[in-house]
Structures are given as structure tokens and as C-alpha cells.
Amino acid sequence: MDPRDEAPQFVLPLVVRIEKDAPPARTDALETAARAVLTLLSDERAGSVDGEDGEWAQAVRDWEDARIRKVVRRARGAEWRRASALPGIEVTGERAEVRVFPPVPLDGWPKELVKLQVSGTDLDDPEPPSAPEPELPVLWMNPGLEMSAGKAMAQAGHGAQLAWWALPDAERERWRKNGFALAVRTAPRERWTELTESGLPIVRDAGFTEIAPGSCTVVADHPALRGCQSDL
């Protein structure tokens, strides 16, 4: 058994706002979720400053000691307002709104979040996303896997987290000052094998939902990460 499975299990909750008449585009939601994870990881409340733990630091450590689970739920209207009242961080994209919360025990979700829907979170891109700008960090999604938008948002968050862990402090700070600019794209099929063999960080899913255990879902292609590989 993996030692991570023996530790108490925590989950990082993310909530995406999906109003009936104004849903965000899929890629916008994926990129916003990835940036939300990075924003939480870089927040002073999630770490230590001058030897003093922030208010979320222990929860983050407990979460990182086990499986790095993320669950995306959706909300609208009054549900979104109730979720927004909880301690967390809201991150916006072009139209997407995602709120990330400090980790909670797997069976200890706040009552304001526990009833929000998980399954069926699906979104579309009205037009194919453009090619990412040169030198922009890119989270490449596996072209051979079908995932709901919620599952893909969690996977994008995993990829962003692996990139964050692998970066030296100076590169982390540079990325933070740039607003965690990044792109999420589905990899061209002819490039996927090359990407998975490149040495860049790879997300291998634990297989709890939707896809088979061990599936490679995301390659984190950050310019500063050439030659580094990590698994989640």
C-alpha cells in the first residue's frame, strides 16, 4: 500500500460559479482553477512566515502528507453567495469565477459546500482556444482521455501544483508577480508521447473517479522545469 493512503485523507475544495445564463468557457474555467490552486499555495496563510504558521498551514501540511485530492463542485445564485462567505480565496478569469478553500478532511466538508453538485459539471469552448503564447507555462491535457469539466479542472490544479513544487523560489516569485499566467490546452495527439517522455512533471491520476488508476492526465510544461519530473 502507498504510505500516502495510510495517512488521514484531506481534500482541497474548489467551487466554480456556473450560472444558467452565463456559464464560463471550459478552458477559462480550467485555467482559473489552476491559478486558484497556485494562489492558495503561495498565500501566507498556507505557510510559515518568520517561523510562525499561517492559519491554514497545518491543514495544508496534513493534505500534502496524503493523496493530493482536489474536488470541484459547482454553485450558482444563493449557493455561490453562501460559499463565498466561507474563508477562502476567489480567483477570476475572463468570465470564470473559482473559489478555493483550505483543505478539509475527506468526510468533513463545511455544510455550505457539502450539498453542492460534483457530477455533471460540463462546459464547452465556443471556439477552439488559440495557441498559447511562447514562453507561457502550459498545462497539456491528455488528448486520449474524456473528462468532465470538473474533473479536468482538478487535474489542471494538480499539474499547476507539481509545477509549483518543482520551481526554485526565485521562479515561484516571478510567476506569482505575473499573476500565475498560464495556459491549459489539450496536447496534439502526435506530441503526447513526446511530452510524457520529456522529463517534465506528469500527473498520474489515482483513479478515484472517471478514469483508470495511473492514467497520465497532465504534463506541466513550464520553461523553468525542463528535465524535472514528478508524479502525483
CYANA upper distance limits for C-alpha pairs under 8 A (distance plus 0.5 A):
  1 MET  CA      5 ASP  CA      7.48
  1 MET  CA      6 GLU  CA      8.30
  2 ASP  CA      6 GLU  CA      7.73
  3 PRO  CA      7 ALA  CA      7.44
  3 PRO  CA     66 ALA  CA      8.39
  4 ARG  CA     65 ASP  CA      7.00
  4 ARG  CA     66 ALA  CA      4.82
  4 ARG  CA     67 ARG  CA      6.20
  5 ASP  CA      9 GLN  CA      7.98
  5 ASP  CA     66 ALA  CA      6.78
  5 ASP  CA     67 ARG  CA      7.22
  6 GLU  CA     66 ALA  CA      8.19
  7 ALA  CA     65 ASP  CA      7.46
  7 ALA  CA     66 ALA  CA      5.99
  8 PRO  CA     62 ASP  CA      8.11
  8 PRO  CA     66 ALA  CA      7.22
  8 PRO  CA    105 PRO  CA      8.21
  9 GLN  CA     62 ASP  CA      8.44
  9 GLN  CA     63 TRP  CA      7.27
  9 GLN  CA     66 ALA  CA      6.31
  9 GLN  CA     67 ARG  CA      7.28
  9 GLN  CA    105 PRO  CA      6.59
  9 GLN  CA    106 LEU  CA      6.18
 10 PHE  CA     62 ASP  CA      7.50
 10 PHE  CA     63 TRP  CA      5.39
 10 PHE  CA     66 ALA  CA      7.65
 10 PHE  CA     67 ARG  CA      8.08
 10 PHE  CA     68 ILE  CA      8.24
 10 PHE  CA     69 ARG  CA      7.40
 10 PHE  CA    103 PRO  CA      6.62
 10 PHE  CA    104 VAL  CA      5.89
 10 PHE  CA    105 PRO  CA      4.75
 10 PHE  CA    106 LEU  CA      5.31
 11 VAL  CA     63 TRP  CA      7.06
 11 VAL  CA     68 ILE  CA      7.50
 11 VAL  CA     69 ARG  CA      5.32
 11 VAL  CA     70 LYS  CA      5.88
 11 VAL  CA     71 VAL  CA      7.35
 11 VAL  CA    103 PRO  CA      5.77
 11 VAL  CA    104 VAL  CA      6.05
 11 VAL  CA    105 PRO  CA      6.72
 11 VAL  CA    106 LEU  CA      6.05
 12 LEU  CA     63 TRP  CA      8.24
 12 LEU  CA     68 ILE  CA      8.35
 12 LEU  CA     69 ARG  CA      6.68
 12 LEU  CA     70 LYS  CA      5.11
 12 LEU  CA     71 VAL  CA      6.87
 12 LEU  CA    100 VAL  CA      8.00
 12 LEU  CA    101 PHE  CA      7.09
 12 LEU  CA    102 PRO  CA      6.79
 12 LEU  CA    103 PRO  CA      4.87
 12 LEU  CA    104 VAL  CA      7.07
 13 PRO  CA     70 LYS  CA      6.48
 13 PRO  CA     71 VAL  CA      5.81
 13 PRO  CA     72 VAL  CA      6.73
 13 PRO  CA     73 ARG  CA      8.18
 13 PRO  CA    100 VAL  CA      6.51
 13 PRO  CA    101 PHE  CA      6.03
 13 PRO  CA    102 PRO  CA      7.73
 13 PRO  CA    103 PRO  CA      7.08
 13 PRO  CA    104 VAL  CA      8.07
 14 LEU  CA     33 ALA  CA      8.09
 14 LEU  CA     70 LYS  CA      7.74
 14 LEU  CA     71 VAL  CA      6.65
 14 LEU  CA     72 VAL  CA      5.23
 14 LEU  CA     73 ARG  CA      6.83
 14 LEU  CA     98 VAL  CA      7.22
 14 LEU  CA     99 ARG  CA      6.16
 14 LEU  CA    100 VAL  CA      4.98
 14 LEU  CA    101 PHE  CA      6.89
 15 VAL  CA     72 VAL  CA      6.03
 15 VAL  CA     73 ARG  CA      5.31
 15 VAL  CA     74 ARG  CA      5.84
 15 VAL  CA     75 ALA  CA      7.20
 15 VAL  CA     83 ALA  CA      8.36
 15 VAL  CA     98 VAL  CA      6.08
 15 VAL  CA     99 ARG  CA      5.73
 15 VAL  CA    100 VAL  CA      7.03
 16 VAL  CA     29 ALA  CA      8.16
 16 VAL  CA     72 VAL  CA      7.55
 16 VAL  CA     73 ARG  CA      6.86
 16 VAL  CA     74 ARG  CA      5.41
 16 VAL  CA     75 ALA  CA      6.83
 16 VAL  CA     96 ALA  CA      7.96
 16 VAL  CA     97 GLU  CA      6.37
 16 VAL  CA     98 VAL  CA      4.93
 16 VAL  CA     99 ARG  CA      7.00
 17 ARG  CA     23 PRO  CA      8.26
 17 ARG  CA     74 ARG  CA      6.35
 17 ARG  CA     75 ALA  CA      5.61
 17 ARG  CA     76 ARG  CA      6.09
 17 ARG  CA     80 TRP  CA      7.04
 17 ARG  CA     96 ALA  CA      7.61
 17 ARG  CA     97 GLU  CA      6.03
 17 ARG  CA     98 VAL  CA      6.84
 18 ILE  CA     22 ALA  CA      7.49
 18 ILE  CA     23 PRO  CA      5.44
 18 ILE  CA     24 PRO  CA      7.43
 18 ILE  CA     74 ARG  CA      6.80
 18 ILE  CA     75 ALA  CA      6.48
 18 ILE  CA     76 ARG  CA      6.09
 19 GLU  CA     23 PRO  CA      6.03
 19 GLU  CA     75 ALA  CA      8.11
 19 GLU  CA     76 ARG  CA      5.65
 19 GLU  CA     77 GLY  CA      7.62
 20 LYS  CA     76 ARG  CA      8.41
 23 PRO  CA     96 ALA  CA      8.24
 23 PRO  CA    123 LEU  CA      7.96
 24 PRO  CA     28 ASP  CA      7.09
 24 PRO  CA     29 ALA  CA      6.81
 24 PRO  CA     95 ARG  CA      5.97
 24 PRO  CA     96 ALA  CA      5.48
 24 PRO  CA    123 LEU  CA      7.75
 25 ALA  CA     29 ALA  CA      6.76
 25 ALA  CA     95 ARG  CA      8.10
 25 ALA  CA     96 ALA  CA      7.86
 25 ALA  CA    123 LEU  CA      6.67
 25 ALA  CA    124 ASP  CA      6.10
 25 ALA  CA    125 ASP  CA      5.42
 25 ALA  CA    126 PRO  CA      7.46
 26 ARG  CA     30 LEU  CA      6.76
 26 ARG  CA    122 ASP  CA      8.25
 26 ARG  CA    123 LEU  CA      5.33
 26 ARG  CA    124 ASP  CA      5.42
 26 ARG  CA    125 ASP  CA      5.81
 26 ARG  CA    149 ALA  CA      7.06
 27 THR  CA     31 GLU  CA      6.62
 27 THR  CA    124 ASP  CA      8.45
 27 THR  CA    125 ASP  CA      7.07
 27 THR  CA    129 PRO  CA      7.89
 27 THR  CA    184 VAL  CA      7.04
 27 THR  CA    185 ARG  CA      8.00
 28 ASP  CA     32 THR  CA      6.55
 28 ASP  CA     93 GLY  CA      6.67
 28 ASP  CA     94 GLU  CA      6.99
 28 ASP  CA     95 ARG  CA      7.64
 28 ASP  CA     96 ALA  CA      6.50
 29 ALA  CA     33 ALA  CA      6.59
 29 ALA  CA     93 GLY  CA      7.85
 29 ALA  CA     96 ALA  CA      5.80
 29 ALA  CA     97 GLU  CA      8.02
 29 ALA  CA     98 VAL  CA      8.15
 29 ALA  CA    153 MET  CA      7.48
 30 LEU  CA     34 ALA  CA      6.83
 30 LEU  CA    149 ALA  CA      8.07
 30 LEU  CA    152 ALA  CA      7.30
 30 LEU  CA    153 MET  CA      5.14
 30 LEU  CA    156 ALA  CA      6.76
 30 LEU  CA    184 VAL  CA      7.20
 31 GLU  CA     35 ARG  CA      6.74
 31 GLU  CA     93 GLY  CA      8.04
 31 GLU  CA    153 MET  CA      8.26
 31 GLU  CA    156 ALA  CA      7.82
 31 GLU  CA    182 LEU  CA      7.44
 31 GLU  CA    183 ALA  CA      6.68
 31 GLU  CA    184 VAL  CA      6.29
 32 THR  CA     36 ALA  CA      6.55
 32 THR  CA     91 VAL  CA      7.07
 32 THR  CA     92 THR  CA      6.73
 32 THR  CA     93 GLY  CA      5.92
 32 THR  CA     96 ALA  CA      7.12
 32 THR  CA     97 GLU  CA      7.74
 32 THR  CA     98 VAL  CA      7.04
 33 ALA  CA     37 VAL  CA      6.90
 33 ALA  CA     91 VAL  CA      8.37
 33 ALA  CA     98 VAL  CA      6.65
 33 ALA  CA    153 MET  CA      6.30
 33 ALA  CA    154 ALA  CA      7.87
 33 ALA  CA    156 ALA  CA      7.65
 33 ALA  CA    157 GLY  CA      6.57
 34 ALA  CA     38 LEU  CA      7.00
 34 ALA  CA    153 MET  CA      7.60
 34 ALA  CA    154 ALA  CA      8.38
 34 ALA  CA    156 ALA  CA      5.90
 34 ALA  CA    157 GLY  CA      4.68
 34 ALA  CA    158 HIS  CA      8.19
 34 ALA  CA    159 GLY  CA      8.25
 34 ALA  CA    160 ALA  CA      6.19
 35 ARG  CA     39 THR  CA      6.52
 35 ARG  CA     91 VAL  CA      7.80
 35 ARG  CA    157 GLY  CA      8.06
 35 ARG  CA    160 ALA  CA      8.05
 35 ARG  CA    180 PHE  CA      6.44
 35 ARG  CA    181 ALA  CA      8.15
 35 ARG  CA    182 LEU  CA      8.34
 36 ALA  CA     40 LEU  CA      6.80
 36 ALA  CA     89 ILE  CA      7.97
 36 ALA  CA     90 GLU  CA      7.78
 36 ALA  CA     91 VAL  CA      6.11
 36 ALA  CA     98 VAL  CA      7.43
 36 ALA  CA     99 ARG  CA      7.62
 36 ALA  CA    100 VAL  CA      6.63
 36 ALA  CA    157 GLY  CA      8.37
 37 VAL  CA     41 LEU  CA      6.77
 37 VAL  CA    100 VAL  CA      7.44
 37 VAL  CA    157 GLY  CA      6.28
 37 VAL  CA    160 ALA  CA      7.80
 37 VAL  CA    161 GLN  CA      7.47
 38 LEU  CA     42 SER  CA      6.65
 38 LEU  CA    157 GLY  CA      8.38
 38 LEU  CA    160 ALA  CA      7.18
 38 LEU  CA    161 GLN  CA      7.05
 38 LEU  CA    164 TRP  CA      7.73
 38 LEU  CA    180 PHE  CA      7.68
 39 THR  CA     43 ASP  CA      6.64
 39 THR  CA     89 ILE  CA      8.33
 39 THR  CA    176 ARG  CA      8.40
 39 THR  CA    180 PHE  CA      8.32
 40 LEU  CA     46 ALA  CA      7.26
 40 LEU  CA     89 ILE  CA      7.57
 40 LEU  CA    100 VAL  CA      7.72
 40 LEU  CA    101 PHE  CA      8.45
 40 LEU  CA    102 PRO  CA      8.26
 41 LEU  CA     46 ALA  CA      6.65
 41 LEU  CA     47 GLY  CA      8.34
 42 SER  CA     46 ALA  CA      7.59
 42 SER  CA     47 GLY  CA      8.27
 42 SER  CA    176 ARG  CA      8.22
 43 ASP  CA     47 GLY  CA      7.60
 44 GLU  CA     48 SER  CA      7.25
 44 GLU  CA     49 VAL  CA      7.49
 44 GLU  CA     54 GLY  CA      6.61
 45 ARG  CA     53 ASP  CA      7.93
 45 ARG  CA     54 GLY  CA      4.46
 45 ARG  CA     55 GLU  CA      5.71
 45 ARG  CA     56 TRP  CA      5.72
 45 ARG  CA     57 ALA  CA      6.77
 46 ALA  CA     53 ASP  CA      8.32
 46 ALA  CA     54 GLY  CA      6.15
 46 ALA  CA     55 GLU  CA      7.37
 46 ALA  CA     56 TRP  CA      5.17
 46 ALA  CA     57 ALA  CA      4.77
 46 ALA  CA     58 GLN  CA      8.37
 46 ALA  CA     60 VAL  CA      6.81
 46 ALA  CA    102 PRO  CA      8.43
 47 GLY  CA     53 ASP  CA      6.42
 47 GLY  CA     54 GLY  CA      6.00
 47 GLY  CA     56 TRP  CA      7.78
 47 GLY  CA     57 ALA  CA      5.33
 48 SER  CA     52 GLU  CA      5.67
 48 SER  CA     53 ASP  CA      4.74
 48 SER  CA     54 GLY  CA      6.14
 48 SER  CA     57 ALA  CA      7.45
 49 VAL  CA     53 ASP  CA      7.02
 49 VAL  CA     54 GLY  CA      7.84
 53 ASP  CA     57 ALA  CA      6.23
 53 ASP  CA     58 GLN  CA      8.11
 56 TRP  CA     60 VAL  CA      6.72
 56 TRP  CA    102 PRO  CA      6.69
 57 ALA  CA     61 ARG  CA      6.71
 58 GLN  CA     62 ASP  CA      6.62
 59 ALA  CA     63 TRP  CA      6.64
 59 ALA  CA    102 PRO  CA      7.37
 59 ALA  CA    103 PRO  CA      6.18
 59 ALA  CA    104 VAL  CA      7.55
 60 VAL  CA     64 GLU  CA      6.61
 60 VAL  CA    102 PRO  CA      7.49
 60 VAL  CA    103 PRO  CA      6.57
 61 ARG  CA     65 ASP  CA      6.62
 62 ASP  CA     66 ALA  CA      7.40
 63 TRP  CA     67 ARG  CA      7.57
 63 TRP  CA     68 ILE  CA      6.86
 63 TRP  CA     69 ARG  CA      8.38
 63 TRP  CA    103 PRO  CA      6.84
 63 TRP  CA    104 VAL  CA      8.46
 64 GLU  CA     68 ILE  CA      6.34
 67 ARG  CA    232 LEU  CA      8.34
 68 ILE  CA    158 HIS  CA      8.24
 68 ILE  CA    232 LEU  CA      7.61
 70 LYS  CA    154 ALA  CA      6.10
 70 LYS  CA    157 GLY  CA      8.30
 70 LYS  CA    158 HIS  CA      8.38
 71 VAL  CA    118 VAL  CA      8.21
 71 VAL  CA    150 GLY  CA      8.26
 71 VAL  CA    151 LYS  CA      8.24
 71 VAL  CA    154 ALA  CA      6.81
 72 VAL  CA    118 VAL  CA      6.88
 72 VAL  CA    150 GLY  CA      5.88
 72 VAL  CA    151 LYS  CA      7.67
 72 VAL  CA    153 MET  CA      7.63
 72 VAL  CA    154 ALA  CA      6.90
 73 ARG  CA    113 LEU  CA      8.47
 73 ARG  CA    116 LEU  CA      6.39
 73 ARG  CA    117 GLN  CA      5.99
 73 ARG  CA    118 VAL  CA      5.08
 73 ARG  CA    119 SER  CA      8.47
 73 ARG  CA    121 THR  CA      8.16
 73 ARG  CA    150 GLY  CA      7.57
 74 ARG  CA    116 LEU  CA      6.69
 74 ARG  CA    117 GLN  CA      6.29
 74 ARG  CA    118 VAL  CA      7.07
 74 ARG  CA    121 THR  CA      7.41
 75 ALA  CA     79 GLU  CA      5.86
 75 ALA  CA     80 TRP  CA      5.54
 75 ALA  CA    116 LEU  CA      6.91
 75 ALA  CA    117 GLN  CA      8.02
 76 ARG  CA     80 TRP  CA      5.39
 76 ARG  CA     81 ARG  CA      8.40
 77 GLY  CA     81 ARG  CA      7.00
 78 ALA  CA     82 ARG  CA      6.67
 79 GLU  CA     83 ALA  CA      6.74
 79 GLU  CA    112 GLU  CA      8.16
 79 GLU  CA    116 LEU  CA      8.22
 80 TRP  CA     84 SER  CA      6.51
 81 ARG  CA     85 ALA  CA      6.96
 82 ARG  CA     86 LEU  CA      7.72
 82 ARG  CA    112 GLU  CA      6.75
 83 ALA  CA    112 GLU  CA      6.47
 83 ALA  CA    113 LEU  CA      6.98
 84 SER  CA     88 GLY  CA      8.17
 84 SER  CA     90 GLU  CA      8.39
 84 SER  CA     99 ARG  CA      7.79
 86 LEU  CA    101 PHE  CA      8.47
 87 PRO  CA    101 PHE  CA      7.14
 87 PRO  CA    102 PRO  CA      8.34
 88 GLY  CA     99 ARG  CA      7.13
 88 GLY  CA    100 VAL  CA      6.11
 88 GLY  CA    101 PHE  CA      4.86
 88 GLY  CA    102 PRO  CA      7.04
 89 ILE  CA     99 ARG  CA      6.00
 89 ILE  CA    100 VAL  CA      5.89
 89 ILE  CA    101 PHE  CA      7.04
 90 GLU  CA     97 GLU  CA      7.48
 90 GLU  CA     98 VAL  CA      6.23
 90 GLU  CA     99 ARG  CA      4.69
 90 GLU  CA    100 VAL  CA      6.93
 91 VAL  CA     97 GLU  CA      6.48
 91 VAL  CA     98 VAL  CA      5.89
 91 VAL  CA     99 ARG  CA      6.65
 91 VAL  CA    100 VAL  CA      8.48
 92 THR  CA     96 ALA  CA      6.08
 92 THR  CA     97 GLU  CA      5.06
 92 THR  CA     98 VAL  CA      6.82
 93 GLY  CA     97 GLU  CA      6.99
104 VAL  CA    108 GLY  CA      6.52
104 VAL  CA    109 TRP  CA      6.64
105 PRO  CA    109 TRP  CA      7.35
109 TRP  CA    113 LEU  CA      6.94
109 TRP  CA    114 VAL  CA      5.95
110 PRO  CA    114 VAL  CA      6.55
111 LYS  CA    115 LYS  CA      7.59
112 GLU  CA    116 LEU  CA      8.38
117 GLN  CA    121 THR  CA      8.43
118 VAL  CA    150 GLY  CA      7.75
119 SER  CA    150 GLY  CA      8.18
120 GLY  CA    148 SER  CA      7.46
120 GLY  CA    150 GLY  CA      8.44
121 THR  CA    148 SER  CA      6.70
121 THR  CA    149 ALA  CA      6.14
121 THR  CA    150 GLY  CA      5.81
122 ASP  CA    148 SER  CA      5.88
122 ASP  CA    149 ALA  CA      5.15
122 ASP  CA    150 GLY  CA      7.31
123 LEU  CA    148 SER  CA      8.45
123 LEU  CA    149 ALA  CA      6.33
125 ASP  CA    129 PRO  CA      7.92
129 PRO  CA    185 ARG  CA      8.15
132 PRO  CA    136 LEU  CA      7.25
132 PRO  CA    138 VAL  CA      7.89
132 PRO  CA    183 ALA  CA      6.75
132 PRO  CA    185 ARG  CA      8.48
135 GLU  CA    222 HIS  CA      8.39
135 GLU  CA    223 PRO  CA      6.78
136 LEU  CA    181 ALA  CA      7.65
136 LEU  CA    182 LEU  CA      6.31
136 LEU  CA    183 ALA  CA      7.47
136 LEU  CA    222 HIS  CA      7.79
136 LEU  CA    223 PRO  CA      8.10
137 PRO  CA    181 ALA  CA      7.81
137 PRO  CA    182 LEU  CA      5.40
137 PRO  CA    183 ALA  CA      6.83
137 PRO  CA    220 ALA  CA      8.03
137 PRO  CA    221 ASP  CA      6.23
137 PRO  CA    222 HIS  CA      4.86
137 PRO  CA    223 PRO  CA      6.99
138 VAL  CA    182 LEU  CA      6.25
138 VAL  CA    183 ALA  CA      5.24
138 VAL  CA    184 VAL  CA      6.14
138 VAL  CA    185 ARG  CA      7.54
138 VAL  CA    220 ALA  CA      6.73
138 VAL  CA    221 ASP  CA      5.60
138 VAL  CA    222 HIS  CA      6.86
139 LEU  CA    156 ALA  CA      7.13
139 LEU  CA    159 GLY  CA      6.93
139 LEU  CA    160 ALA  CA      7.75
139 LEU  CA    182 LEU  CA      8.10
139 LEU  CA    183 ALA  CA      6.73
139 LEU  CA    184 VAL  CA      5.24
139 LEU  CA    185 ARG  CA      6.88
139 LEU  CA    218 VAL  CA      6.78
139 LEU  CA    219 VAL  CA      6.30
139 LEU  CA    220 ALA  CA      5.18
139 LEU  CA    221 ASP  CA      6.49
140 TRP  CA    184 VAL  CA      6.56
140 TRP  CA    185 ARG  CA      5.72
140 TRP  CA    186 THR  CA      5.99
140 TRP  CA    187 ALA  CA      5.74
140 TRP  CA    218 VAL  CA      5.88
140 TRP  CA    219 VAL  CA      5.62
140 TRP  CA    220 ALA  CA      6.90
140 TRP  CA    221 ASP  CA      7.67
141 MET  CA    156 ALA  CA      8.37
141 MET  CA    184 VAL  CA      7.75
141 MET  CA    185 ARG  CA      6.54
141 MET  CA    186 THR  CA      5.00
141 MET  CA    187 ALA  CA      6.19
141 MET  CA    217 THR  CA      6.32
141 MET  CA    218 VAL  CA      5.15
141 MET  CA    219 VAL  CA      7.25
142 ASN  CA    186 THR  CA      6.74
142 ASN  CA    187 ALA  CA      6.66
142 ASN  CA    192 TRP  CA      7.42
142 ASN  CA    216 CYS  CA      7.46
142 ASN  CA    217 THR  CA      5.61
142 ASN  CA    218 VAL  CA      6.49
143 PRO  CA    186 THR  CA      6.16
143 PRO  CA    187 ALA  CA      6.26
143 PRO  CA    188 PRO  CA      7.27
143 PRO  CA    189 ARG  CA      6.42
143 PRO  CA    192 TRP  CA      7.98
144 GLY  CA    189 ARG  CA      8.15
145 LEU  CA    211 ILE  CA      8.28
145 LEU  CA    217 THR  CA      8.02
147 MET  CA    151 LYS  CA      6.36
147 MET  CA    152 ALA  CA      6.33
147 MET  CA    210 GLU  CA      7.41
147 MET  CA    211 ILE  CA      8.27
148 SER  CA    152 ALA  CA      6.64
149 ALA  CA    153 MET  CA      6.50
150 GLY  CA    154 ALA  CA      6.93
151 LYS  CA    155 GLN  CA      6.81
151 LYS  CA    210 GLU  CA      8.32
152 ALA  CA    156 ALA  CA      6.58
153 MET  CA    157 GLY  CA      6.74
154 ALA  CA    158 HIS  CA      6.80
155 GLN  CA    159 GLY  CA      6.79
155 GLN  CA    203 VAL  CA      8.00
155 GLN  CA    217 THR  CA      7.30
155 GLN  CA    218 VAL  CA      7.27
156 ALA  CA    160 ALA  CA      6.72
156 ALA  CA    184 VAL  CA      7.82
156 ALA  CA    218 VAL  CA      7.42
157 GLY  CA    161 GLN  CA      6.66
158 HIS  CA    162 LEU  CA      6.81
158 HIS  CA    203 VAL  CA      7.18
158 HIS  CA    232 LEU  CA      7.90
159 GLY  CA    163 ALA  CA      6.82
159 GLY  CA    201 PRO  CA      7.99
159 GLY  CA    202 ILE  CA      7.60
159 GLY  CA    203 VAL  CA      6.55
159 GLY  CA    218 VAL  CA      6.45
159 GLY  CA    219 VAL  CA      7.13
159 GLY  CA    220 ALA  CA      5.94
160 ALA  CA    164 TRP  CA      6.70
160 ALA  CA    220 ALA  CA      7.29
161 GLN  CA    165 TRP  CA      6.68
162 LEU  CA    166 ALA  CA      6.73
162 LEU  CA    201 PRO  CA      6.79
162 LEU  CA    202 ILE  CA      8.28
162 LEU  CA    203 VAL  CA      8.28
162 LEU  CA    220 ALA  CA      7.85
162 LEU  CA    230 SER  CA      7.23
162 LEU  CA    231 ASP  CA      8.19
162 LEU  CA    232 LEU  CA      7.96
163 ALA  CA    167 LEU  CA      6.79
163 ALA  CA    201 PRO  CA      7.18
163 ALA  CA    220 ALA  CA      6.57
163 ALA  CA    221 ASP  CA      8.50
163 ALA  CA    222 HIS  CA      7.45
163 ALA  CA    225 LEU  CA      7.88
164 TRP  CA    172 ARG  CA      7.18
166 ALA  CA    225 LEU  CA      7.52
166 ALA  CA    228 CYS  CA      7.71
166 ALA  CA    230 SER  CA      8.38
167 LEU  CA    171 GLU  CA      6.43
167 LEU  CA    172 ARG  CA      6.49
167 LEU  CA    224 ALA  CA      7.55
167 LEU  CA    225 LEU  CA      7.34
168 PRO  CA    172 ARG  CA      6.78
169 ASP  CA    173 GLU  CA      6.70
170 ALA  CA    174 ARG  CA      6.73
171 GLU  CA    175 TRP  CA      6.62
171 GLU  CA    224 ALA  CA      7.92
172 ARG  CA    176 ARG  CA      6.61
173 GLU  CA    177 LYS  CA      6.63
174 ARG  CA    178 ASN  CA      6.84
175 TRP  CA    179 GLY  CA      7.06
175 TRP  CA    180 PHE  CA      5.64
175 TRP  CA    181 ALA  CA      7.62
176 ARG  CA    180 PHE  CA      5.71
187 ALA  CA    191 ARG  CA      7.07
187 ALA  CA    192 TRP  CA      6.52
188 PRO  CA    192 TRP  CA      6.92
191 ARG  CA    195 LEU  CA      6.65
192 TRP  CA    196 THR  CA      6.76
193 THR  CA    197 GLU  CA      6.77
194 GLU  CA    198 SER  CA      6.52
195 LEU  CA    199 GLY  CA      8.40
195 LEU  CA    200 LEU  CA      7.88
195 LEU  CA    219 VAL  CA      7.26
196 THR  CA    200 LEU  CA      7.81
196 THR  CA    202 ILE  CA      7.43
196 THR  CA    219 VAL  CA      7.20
198 SER  CA    226 ARG  CA      8.23
198 SER  CA    227 GLY  CA      7.49
199 GLY  CA    226 ARG  CA      7.19
199 GLY  CA    227 GLY  CA      5.18
199 GLY  CA    228 CYS  CA      5.76
199 GLY  CA    229 GLN  CA      5.34
200 LEU  CA    219 VAL  CA      7.02
200 LEU  CA    220 ALA  CA      6.72
200 LEU  CA    221 ASP  CA      6.74
200 LEU  CA    225 LEU  CA      6.82
200 LEU  CA    226 ARG  CA      6.40
200 LEU  CA    227 GLY  CA      6.43
200 LEU  CA    228 CYS  CA      5.62
200 LEU  CA    229 GLN  CA      5.22
200 LEU  CA    230 SER  CA      7.92
201 PRO  CA    219 VAL  CA      6.30
201 PRO  CA    220 ALA  CA      5.89
201 PRO  CA    221 ASP  CA      8.03
201 PRO  CA    225 LEU  CA      8.34
201 PRO  CA    228 CYS  CA      6.70
201 PRO  CA    229 GLN  CA      4.61
201 PRO  CA    230 SER  CA      5.05
201 PRO  CA    231 ASP  CA      7.05
202 ILE  CA    216 CYS  CA      7.24
202 ILE  CA    217 THR  CA      8.03
202 ILE  CA    218 VAL  CA      6.30
202 ILE  CA    219 VAL  CA      5.12
202 ILE  CA    220 ALA  CA      6.94
202 ILE  CA    229 GLN  CA      7.05
202 ILE  CA    230 SER  CA      6.36
202 ILE  CA    231 ASP  CA      5.93
202 ILE  CA    232 LEU  CA      7.96
203 VAL  CA    216 CYS  CA      6.18
203 VAL  CA    217 THR  CA      6.16
203 VAL  CA    218 VAL  CA      5.68
203 VAL  CA    219 VAL  CA      6.99
203 VAL  CA    230 SER  CA      8.12
203 VAL  CA    231 ASP  CA      5.90
203 VAL  CA    232 LEU  CA      5.80
204 ARG  CA    213 PRO  CA      8.25
204 ARG  CA    214 GLY  CA      5.58
204 ARG  CA    215 SER  CA      5.77
204 ARG  CA    216 CYS  CA      4.93
204 ARG  CA    217 THR  CA      6.61
204 ARG  CA    218 VAL  CA      8.20
204 ARG  CA    231 ASP  CA      6.55
204 ARG  CA    232 LEU  CA      6.27
205 ASP  CA    211 ILE  CA      8.29
205 ASP  CA    212 ALA  CA      8.18
205 ASP  CA    213 PRO  CA      6.32
205 ASP  CA    214 GLY  CA      5.74
205 ASP  CA    215 SER  CA      5.90
205 ASP  CA    216 CYS  CA      6.92
205 ASP  CA    217 THR  CA      7.18
205 ASP  CA    232 LEU  CA      7.58
206 ALA  CA    212 ALA  CA      8.27
206 ALA  CA    213 PRO  CA      5.33
206 ALA  CA    214 GLY  CA      6.38
206 ALA  CA    215 SER  CA      8.28
207 GLY  CA    211 ILE  CA      6.08
207 GLY  CA    212 ALA  CA      5.44
207 GLY  CA    213 PRO  CA      4.21
207 GLY  CA    214 GLY  CA      7.18
207 GLY  CA    215 SER  CA      8.01
208 PHE  CA    213 PRO  CA      7.84
211 ILE  CA    215 SER  CA      7.49
221 ASP  CA    225 LEU  CA      7.50
221 ASP  CA    226 ARG  CA      8.24
222 HIS  CA    226 ARG  CA      7.81
